[in-house]
């Protein structure tokens, strides 16, 4: 797994196991204002991550 290490933040590629957390963030209106709208569907979020990988 690749990591990008910065001075204040560390990044990694999203995993299917992260789907619930990602969906939660995308559904928070104040955090998702610049993201494409999504439906509250964990199965679709997991499928998208699997396809992404």
C-alpha positions in Angstrom: 0.0 0.0 0.0 1.4 3.4 -1.0 1.6 6.2 1.6 2.2 9.9 1.0 3.8 11.4 4.1 3.6 15.1 4.6 4.6 17.4 7.4 1.0 17.6 8.9 -0.9 14.8 7.1 -0.4 11.3 5.9 -2.4 10.0 2.9 -3.1 6.5 1.6 -5.3 5.0 -1.1 -8.9 4.4 0.1 -9.8 0.8 0.9 -13.2 -0.9 0.6 -13.2 -1.1 4.4 -13.2 2.7 4.4 -16.6 2.9 2.6 -18.7 3.6 5.6 -16.5 6.5 6.8 -16.3 8.0 3.3 -20.0 7.8 2.8 -20.6 9.4 6.1 -18.3 12.3 5.1 -20.0 12.7 1.7 -23.4 12.9 3.4 -22.3 15.7 5.7 -23.6 18.8 3.9 -21.0 21.2 5.2 -18.1 18.8 4.2 -19.6 17.7 0.8 -20.6 21.1 -0.6 -18.0 20.7 -3.4 -18.5 17.0 -4.1 -21.0 15.3 -6.4 -24.2 14.4 -4.5 -24.6 10.7 -3.5 -27.4 8.6 -2.1 -27.1 7.0 1.3 -26.2 3.6 -0.1 -23.3 1.8 1.5 -23.4 -1.1 -1.0 -23.0 1.4 -3.9 -20.1 3.1 -2.1 -18.3 -0.2 -1.6 -18.9 -1.2 -5.2 -17.5 2.2 -6.4 -14.3 1.6 -4.3 -13.9 -1.9 -5.6 -14.2 -0.6 -9.2 -11.8 2.2 -8.4 -9.1 -0.2 -7.1 
